[in-house]
């Protein structure tokens, strides 16, 4: 189950947004690149980039966000967290569902292992079922 598939199934009923935050695994930080670790990451997450530096300006972050949007092809417009990382601090997990009352109905887990689109799909279905 991919985010693109979820978007295709529910985009008429749910508003989707994507927010690009600080680069999770930059070359100049906690890097996945090189050797067996990169091979394993690429096998599990084939579209993940392993060659980005941590942007130091908003223009660099926007460029990285554009590359991510182009690569992943979610079909969802991408917004960019500012350099103060305010969105990332307020919402540290990667997938959220906010219900019609503005409450967080689903918050995914941390890190790449907590990124579970199928769980988000189930939460969307449950939420839509409650309002129908």
Backbone as ProteinMPNN parsed JSONL, in Angstrom:
{"seq_chain_A": "XXXXXXXXXXXXXXXXXXXXXXXXXXXXXXXXXXXXXXXXXXXXXXXXXXXXXXXXXXXXXXXXXXXXXXXXXXXXXXXXXXXXXXXXXXXXXXXXXXXXXXXXXXXXXXXXXXXXXXXXXXXXXXXXXXXX", "coords_chain_A": {"N_chain_A": [[0.853, -1.177, 0.0], [0.711, 2.091, -0.977], [1.248, 5.664, -0.482], [0.415, 7.01, -2.706], [-1.52, 5.257, -3.768], [-3.421, 5.383, -1.72], [-4.112, 8.072, -1.877], [-5.22, 8.092, -4.489], [-7.471, 6.514, -4.049], [-8.959, 7.93, -2.101], [-8.995, 10.712, -2.573], [-11.167, 12.283, -3.324], [-12.674, 12.517, -1.071], [-11.078, 13.177, 1.063], [-8.769, 15.614, 2.17], [-5.503, 15.867, 1.213], [-2.219, 16.592, 2.295], [1.266, 17.178, 1.985], [4.188, 17.594, 3.815], [7.378, 18.681, 3.587], [10.058, 18.093, 5.62], [12.969, 18.594, 7.744], [15.824, 17.039, 6.322], [16.016, 13.621, 6.714], [18.103, 11.695, 6.609], [20.747, 12.831, 5.852], [23.717, 13.175, 3.79], [25.676, 14.552, 5.164], [25.066, 14.003, 7.785], [23.155, 11.781, 9.714], [23.682, 9.309, 7.902], [22.554, 7.06, 5.359], [24.051, 6.148, 3.313], [26.38, 4.231, 1.307], [27.99, 1.03, 1.299], [26.765, -1.993, 2.88], [24.608, -1.154, 4.44], [23.303, 0.862, 2.937], [22.495, -0.703, 0.767], [20.624, -2.412, 1.994], [18.701, -0.542, 2.868], [17.872, 0.505, 0.4], [16.68, -1.749, -0.659], [14.46, -2.152, 0.992], [13.204, 0.366, 0.975], [12.938, 1.444, -1.911], [12.767, 3.911, -3.288], [13.909, 5.833, -1.744], [16.067, 8.571, -1.149], [19.563, 8.614, -0.931], [21.575, 10.394, -1.076], [21.492, 13.112, -0.416], [22.425, 16.272, 0.894], [22.079, 17.952, 4.054], [19.889, 20.53, 3.793], [20.784, 23.987, 3.995], [19.603, 26.358, 3.543], [16.414, 27.872, 2.844], [15.836, 27.766, 0.155], [17.409, 25.618, -0.748], [16.183, 23.595, 0.711], [13.63, 23.656, -0.419], [14.279, 22.837, -3.008], [15.154, 20.211, -2.493], [12.763, 19.178, -1.526], [11.223, 19.339, -3.842], [12.582, 17.489, -5.437], [12.069, 15.182, -3.972], [9.25, 15.079, -4.172], [8.996, 14.711, -6.949], [10.291, 12.235, -7.274], [8.888, 10.394, -5.614], [6.272, 10.573, -6.511], [3.643, 10.921, -5.388], [1.374, 12.353, -5.99], [0.458, 14.354, -4.489], [0.408, 17.642, -3.373], [3.343, 19.258, -2.203], [4.308, 20.896, 0.697], [6.659, 23.01, 2.42], [8.493, 22.775, 5.362], [9.655, 25.448, 7.349], [12.988, 26.745, 7.981], [13.288, 26.779, 10.718], [12.19, 24.48, 11.602], [9.67, 24.114, 12.751], [7.223, 22.76, 12.18], [8.061, 20.096, 12.082], [8.883, 19.782, 14.736], [6.465, 20.067, 16.104], [4.938, 18.009, 15.043], [6.116, 15.127, 15.149], [5.978, 12.517, 14.017], [5.449, 10.772, 10.87], [3.058, 10.355, 9.413], [-0.215, 11.538, 9.488], [-3.671, 11.763, 10.35], [-6.251, 13.964, 10.366], [-9.3, 14.587, 11.846], [-12.739, 15.647, 11.094], [-13.359, 17.376, 13.147], [-11.012, 18.525, 13.75], [-9.253, 17.062, 15.268], [-6.504, 14.879, 15.933], [-6.787, 11.925, 14.415], [-5.303, 9.799, 13.703], [-1.942, 8.966, 14.199], [1.054, 8.166, 12.89], [3.92, 5.982, 13.442], [7.316, 6.638, 14.644], [10.185, 7.424, 12.625], [11.587, 5.545, 9.806], [10.561, 2.971, 10.101], [8.163, 3.252, 11.314], [6.566, 4.284, 9.409], [3.799, 3.61, 7.952], [1.77, 3.236, 5.566], [-0.498, 1.577, 5.129], [-1.742, 1.405, 7.608], [-2.58, 4.044, 7.869], [-4.441, 4.116, 5.78], [-6.406, 2.367, 6.797], [-7.216, 3.881, 8.995], [-8.298, 6.129, 7.712], [-10.461, 4.93, 6.382], [-11.952, 4.068, 8.638], [-12.556, 6.555, 9.81], [-14.065, 7.809, 7.779], [-16.203, 6.065, 7.713], [-17.381, 6.565, 10.166], [-18.454, 9.117, 9.771], [-20.299, 8.802, 7.809]], "CA_chain_A": [[0.0, 0.0, 0.0], [1.503, 3.321, -1.067], [0.484, 6.895, -0.303], [-0.216, 7.314, -3.991], [-2.737, 4.438, -3.854], [-4.389, 5.939, -0.769], [-4.573, 9.315, -2.488], [-6.104, 7.764, -5.614], [-8.72, 5.952, -3.549], [-9.728, 8.799, -1.207], [-8.785, 12.146, -2.781], [-12.449, 12.983, -3.456], [-13.29, 12.621, 0.251], [-10.088, 13.583, 2.066], [-7.762, 16.553, 1.69], [-4.155, 15.388, 1.494], [-1.085, 17.501, 2.15], [2.579, 16.616, 2.301], [5.084, 18.644, 4.289], [8.779, 18.262, 3.586], [10.73, 18.568, 6.83], [14.425, 18.425, 7.722], [16.28, 15.802, 5.689], [16.176, 12.616, 7.771], [19.357, 10.938, 6.527], [21.62, 13.522, 4.905], [25.103, 12.742, 3.645], [26.466, 15.213, 6.197], [24.44, 13.73, 9.08], [22.934, 10.351, 9.949], [23.614, 8.936, 6.5], [22.36, 5.663, 4.97], [24.852, 5.85, 2.136], [27.553, 3.374, 1.3], [28.062, -0.318, 1.841], [25.632, -2.899, 3.058], [23.463, -0.434, 4.997], [22.576, 1.487, 1.824], [21.861, -1.775, -0.001], [19.438, -2.852, 2.733], [17.716, 0.533, 2.823], [17.341, 0.569, -0.972], [15.831, -2.918, -0.878], [13.211, -1.955, 1.73], [12.618, 1.632, 0.528], [13.686, 1.643, -3.158], [12.736, 5.273, -3.819], [14.522, 6.763, -0.802], [17.319, 9.173, -1.597], [20.655, 8.429, 0.028], [22.682, 11.252, -1.476], [21.173, 14.518, -0.185], [23.004, 16.977, 2.032], [21.08, 18.662, 4.833], [19.788, 21.897, 3.287], [21.113, 25.056, 4.94], [18.76, 27.505, 3.209], [15.059, 27.482, 2.448], [15.868, 27.443, -1.275], [17.923, 24.245, -0.852], [15.152, 22.693, 1.226], [12.578, 23.587, -1.444], [14.795, 22.007, -4.108], [15.118, 18.822, -2.019], [11.346, 18.804, -1.477], [10.809, 19.115, -5.23], [13.17, 16.213, -5.866], [11.303, 14.143, -3.274], [7.918, 15.035, -4.785], [9.145, 14.12, -8.285], [10.705, 10.839, -7.155], [7.87, 9.554, -4.991], [5.067, 10.638, -7.339], [2.45, 10.696, -4.577], [0.222, 13.065, -6.505], [0.048, 15.238, -3.408], [1.231, 18.846, -3.332], [4.269, 19.274, -1.078], [4.653, 22.151, 1.362], [7.998, 22.889, 2.986], [8.703, 23.311, 6.701], [10.677, 26.483, 7.356], [14.28, 26.317, 8.516], [13.216, 26.622, 12.178], [11.668, 23.119, 11.825], [8.52, 24.213, 13.654], [6.254, 21.694, 11.898], [8.683, 18.842, 12.493], [8.863, 19.732, 16.2], [5.087, 19.899, 16.569], [4.395, 16.748, 14.523], [7.343, 14.358, 14.909], [5.821, 11.309, 13.213], [5.374, 11.108, 9.447], [1.716, 10.248, 8.845], [-1.294, 11.985, 10.372], [-5.017, 11.949, 9.842], [-6.986, 14.901, 11.215], [-10.722, 14.384, 11.552], [-13.542, 16.822, 10.769], [-13.38, 18.262, 14.312], [-9.657, 19.047, 13.932], [-8.497, 16.206, 16.185], [-5.659, 13.869, 15.3], [-7.456, 10.624, 14.456], [-4.244, 8.796, 13.519], [-0.555, 9.435, 14.143], [1.931, 7.032, 12.628], [5.08, 5.818, 14.306], [8.538, 7.377, 14.337], [11.216, 6.88, 11.747], [11.151, 4.818, 8.607], [9.852, 1.741, 10.428], [6.822, 3.643, 11.728], [5.891, 4.815, 8.223], [2.955, 2.488, 7.535], [0.604, 3.742, 4.839], [-1.675, 0.71, 5.273], [-2.414, 1.822, 8.836], [-3.258, 5.292, 7.548], [-5.615, 3.758, 4.973], [-7.417, 1.828, 7.71], [-7.723, 4.998, 9.799], [-9.158, 6.919, 6.82], [-11.711, 4.164, 6.212], [-12.705, 4.147, 9.9], [-13.028, 7.928, 9.974], [-15.141, 8.034, 6.81], [-17.334, 5.241, 8.13], [-18.038, 7.241, 11.298], [-19.198, 10.32, 9.356], [-21.334, 8.423, 6.823]], "C_chain_A": [[0.895, 1.236, 0.0], [0.622, 4.535, -0.79], [-0.226, 7.289, -1.597], [-1.526, 6.527, -4.136], [-3.828, 4.963, -2.912], [-4.978, 7.229, -1.328], [-5.565, 9.027, -3.609], [-7.466, 7.28, -5.126], [-9.587, 6.987, -2.827], [-9.652, 10.296, -1.508], [-10.082, 12.94, -2.976], [-13.092, 13.256, -2.091], [-12.372, 13.225, 1.307], [-9.12, 14.572, 1.436], [-6.395, 16.063, 2.152], [-3.165, 16.537, 1.375], [0.176, 16.751, 2.543], [3.464, 17.777, 2.719], [6.492, 18.075, 4.356], [9.457, 18.916, 4.785], [12.233, 18.413, 6.669], [14.778, 17.066, 7.13], [16.632, 14.784, 6.768], [17.55, 11.952, 7.776], [20.323, 11.591, 5.544], [23.034, 12.951, 4.895], [25.956, 13.315, 4.771], [25.846, 15.057, 7.592], [24.344, 12.241, 9.298], [22.637, 9.708, 8.605], [23.424, 7.436, 6.307], [23.352, 5.223, 3.903], [26.007, 4.909, 2.369], [27.33, 1.993, 1.895], [26.749, -1.052, 1.967], [24.402, -2.177, 3.602], [22.642, 0.221, 3.886], [21.857, 0.432, 0.999], [20.583, -2.257, 0.671], [18.332, -1.808, 2.676], [17.068, 0.588, 1.447], [16.428, -0.616, -1.273], [14.462, -2.73, -0.221], [12.463, -0.719, 1.235], [13.307, 2.045, -0.771], [13.731, 3.08, -3.667], [13.418, 6.285, -2.903], [15.843, 7.292, -1.363], [18.374, 8.976, -0.523], [21.819, 9.357, -0.277], [22.4, 12.738, -1.314], [21.926, 15.057, 1.027], [21.886, 17.689, 2.773], [21.02, 20.104, 4.336], [20.09, 22.928, 4.375], [20.326, 26.328, 4.651], [17.388, 26.991, 2.807], [15.02, 27.12, 0.965], [16.378, 26.022, -1.489], [16.886, 23.246, -0.362], [14.007, 22.557, 0.223], [13.017, 22.721, -2.62], [14.756, 20.529, -3.719], [13.675, 18.318, -1.968], [10.821, 18.516, -2.877], [11.338, 17.806, -5.77], [12.402, 15.051, -5.239], [9.929, 13.972, -3.912], [7.976, 14.36, -6.159], [9.446, 12.626, -8.213], [9.576, 9.949, -6.654], [6.554, 9.534, -5.757], [3.794, 10.294, -6.551], [1.204, 11.298, -5.203], [-0.323, 14.058, -5.493], [0.98, 16.449, -3.416], [2.08, 18.85, -2.064], [4.511, 20.695, -0.594], [6.006, 21.931, 2.039], [8.044, 23.548, 4.363], [9.81, 24.367, 6.626], [11.937, 25.988, 8.069], [14.289, 26.207, 10.045], [12.626, 25.271, 12.585], [10.468, 23.076, 12.768], [7.503, 23.093, 13.435], [6.805, 20.348, 12.369], [8.666, 18.691, 14.017], [7.459, 19.461, 16.73], [4.494, 18.549, 16.186], [5.557, 15.823, 14.163], [7.187, 13.055, 14.136], [5.475, 11.713, 11.785], [3.993, 11.038, 8.825], [0.68, 10.65, 9.887], [-2.603, 11.99, 9.607], [-5.725, 12.851, 10.846], [-8.449, 14.788, 10.835], [-11.438, 15.71, 11.327], [-13.622, 17.82, 11.929], [-11.994, 18.85, 14.597], [-8.806, 18.255, 14.896], [-7.652, 15.219, 15.393], [-6.321, 12.51, 15.507], [-6.448, 9.489, 14.278], [-2.907, 9.518, 13.489], [0.323, 8.206, 13.976], [3.113, 6.997, 13.6], [6.28, 6.622, 13.826], [9.417, 6.64, 13.338], [10.679, 6.082, 10.574], [10.349, 3.568, 8.933], [8.436, 2.012, 10.919], [5.993, 4.236, 10.602], [5.09, 3.681, 7.599], [1.689, 3.004, 6.862], [-0.647, 2.877, 4.991], [-2.446, 1.047, 6.549], [-3.18, 3.119, 8.607], [-4.524, 5.012, 6.744], [-6.738, 3.236, 5.862], [-8.045, 2.942, 8.548], [-8.645, 5.891, 8.965], [-10.5, 6.218, 6.646], [-12.57, 4.243, 7.46], [-13.311, 5.524, 10.093], [-14.197, 8.226, 9.026], [-16.398, 7.244, 7.184], [-18.109, 5.919, 9.262], [-18.862, 8.451, 10.855], [-20.296, 10.003, 8.329], [-22.48, 7.703, 7.457]], "O_chain_A": [[1.739, 1.398, 0.882], [-0.604, 4.447, -0.854], [-1.329, 7.834, -1.574], [-2.531, 7.08, -4.582], [-5.007, 4.983, -3.264], [-6.187, 7.453, -1.261], [-6.629, 9.644, -3.675], [-8.493, 7.6, -5.723], [-10.813, 6.937, -2.923], [-10.209, 11.087, -0.746], [-10.082, 14.159, -2.805], [-13.954, 14.127, -1.972], [-12.84, 13.727, 2.328], [-8.698, 14.39, 0.294], [-6.165, 15.871, 3.346], [-3.262, 17.357, 0.463], [0.14, 15.81, 3.336], [3.491, 18.818, 2.061], [6.762, 17.118, 5.082], [9.432, 20.137, 4.941], [12.715, 18.13, 5.572], [14.113, 16.066, 7.403], [17.456, 15.061, 7.64], [18.099, 11.676, 8.843], [20.683, 10.995, 4.529], [23.481, 12.331, 5.859], [26.855, 12.643, 5.276], [26.078, 15.885, 8.473], [25.315, 11.511, 9.099], [21.477, 9.577, 8.215], [24.048, 6.632, 7.0], [23.471, 4.03, 3.627], [26.54, 4.801, 3.474], [26.585, 1.819, 2.859], [25.773, -0.776, 1.269], [23.274, -2.54, 3.267], [21.414, 0.139, 3.897], [20.722, 0.65, 0.574], [19.574, -2.485, 0.003], [17.166, -2.141, 2.463], [15.848, 0.707, 1.341], [15.495, -0.49, -2.067], [13.435, -3.098, -0.791], [11.241, -0.743, 1.091], [14.179, 2.913, -0.745], [14.647, 3.435, -4.409], [13.501, 7.466, -3.241], [16.624, 6.555, -1.965], [18.1, 9.153, 0.663], [22.93, 9.138, 0.206], [23.009, 13.553, -2.007], [22.047, 14.384, 2.05], [20.851, 17.998, 2.182], [22.008, 20.83, 4.447], [19.698, 22.759, 5.529], [20.377, 27.277, 5.433], [17.225, 25.818, 2.471], [14.244, 26.252, 0.565], [15.84, 25.293, -2.323], [16.724, 22.176, -0.948], [13.474, 21.463, 0.035], [12.218, 21.96, -3.167], [14.368, 19.687, -4.528], [13.398, 17.173, -2.322], [10.065, 17.565, -3.08], [10.632, 17.089, -6.479], [12.12, 14.055, -5.905], [9.495, 12.849, -4.165], [7.118, 13.543, -6.494], [8.916, 11.843, -9.002], [9.335, 8.875, -7.206], [5.798, 8.567, -5.658], [2.979, 9.482, -6.99], [0.097, 10.811, -4.974], [-1.445, 14.544, -5.634], [2.201, 16.297, -3.461], [1.604, 18.494, -0.987], [4.871, 21.581, -1.37], [6.441, 20.792, 2.208], [7.687, 24.716, 4.519], [10.793, 24.185, 5.909], [11.929, 24.923, 8.688], [15.202, 25.605, 10.611], [12.566, 24.95, 13.772], [10.283, 22.103, 13.499], [6.978, 22.538, 14.4], [6.088, 19.559, 12.983], [8.458, 17.591, 14.529], [7.287, 18.713, 17.692], [3.654, 18.005, 16.903], [5.943, 15.742, 12.996], [8.182, 12.528, 13.638], [5.23, 12.891, 11.523], [3.785, 11.634, 7.768], [0.697, 10.167, 11.019], [-2.641, 12.19, 8.393], [-5.791, 12.537, 12.035], [-8.806, 14.879, 9.661], [-10.816, 16.771, 11.366], [-13.924, 18.993, 11.708], [-11.819, 19.585, 15.568], [-7.743, 18.721, 15.306], [-8.043, 14.78, 14.311], [-6.404, 12.01, 16.628], [-6.716, 8.351, 14.661], [-2.759, 10.551, 12.836], [0.329, 7.315, 14.826], [3.269, 7.869, 14.454], [6.262, 7.209, 12.744], [9.391, 5.414, 13.229], [9.469, 5.965, 10.381], [9.53, 3.14, 8.119], [7.601, 1.108, 10.941], [4.851, 4.644, 10.812], [5.62, 2.889, 6.82], [0.66, 3.185, 7.512], [-1.757, 3.409, 4.981], [-3.675, 0.981, 6.564], [-4.299, 3.277, 9.094], [-5.568, 5.611, 7.004], [-7.895, 3.624, 5.695], [-9.253, 2.947, 8.783], [-9.667, 6.359, 9.467], [-11.552, 6.847, 6.752], [-13.778, 4.459, 7.369], [-14.466, 5.641, 10.501], [-15.194, 8.824, 9.429], [-17.518, 7.715, 6.986], [-19.338, 5.854, 9.309], [-19.862, 8.779, 11.492], [-21.127, 10.86, 8.026], [-23.426, 7.32, 6.768]]}, "name": "protein", "num_of_chains": 1, "seq": "XXXXXXXXXXXXXXXXXXXXXXXXXXXXXXXXXXXXXXXXXXXXXXXXXXXXXXXXXXXXXXXXXXXXXXXXXXXXXXXXXXXXXXXXXXXXXXXXXXXXXXXXXXXXXXXXXXXXXXXXXXXXXXXXXXXX"}
